[in-house]
């Protein structure tokens, strides 16, 4: 008979972090999402414009 390792429970590090109440609110807040949308677009435009020099 071959000795098979016995599986043990996973450690807490293996699970994804649980979002806080603030993070959940910001994910649903349309004003915050609009601001983040424009910030992301500005970052992309900086890369695109910088590549055309």
LINFEN-V635342 format. One record per residue. N is the residue number from 1. D_LAST is the distance of its C-alpha to the last C-alpha in whole Angstrom. Layout:
BEGIN
n:N d_last:D_LAST
n:N d_last:D_LAST
END
This chain:
BEGIN
n:1 d_last:69
n:2 d_last:65
n:3 d_last:64
n:4 d_last:61
n:5 d_last:59
n:6 d_last:60
n:7 d_last:57
n:8 d_last:56
n:9 d_last:55
n:10 d_last:51
n:11 d_last:50
n:12 d_last:48
n:13 d_last:45
n:14 d_last:45
n:15 d_last:45
n:16 d_last:42
n:17 d_last:42
n:18 d_last:43
n:19 d_last:41
n:20 d_last:43
n:21 d_last:44
n:22 d_last:41
n:23 d_last:39
n:24 d_last:40
n:25 d_last:41
n:26 d_last:37
n:27 d_last:36
n:28 d_last:38
n:29 d_last:37
n:30 d_last:35
n:31 d_last:34
n:32 d_last:33
n:33 d_last:31
n:34 d_last:29
n:35 d_last:28
n:36 d_last:27
n:37 d_last:25
n:38 d_last:23
n:39 d_last:22
n:40 d_last:21
n:41 d_last:19
n:42 d_last:17
n:43 d_last:16
n:44 d_last:15
n:45 d_last:13
n:46 d_last:11
n:47 d_last:11
n:48 d_last:10
n:49 d_last:7
n:50 d_last:6
n:51 d_last:6
n:52 d_last:4
n:53 d_last:0
END
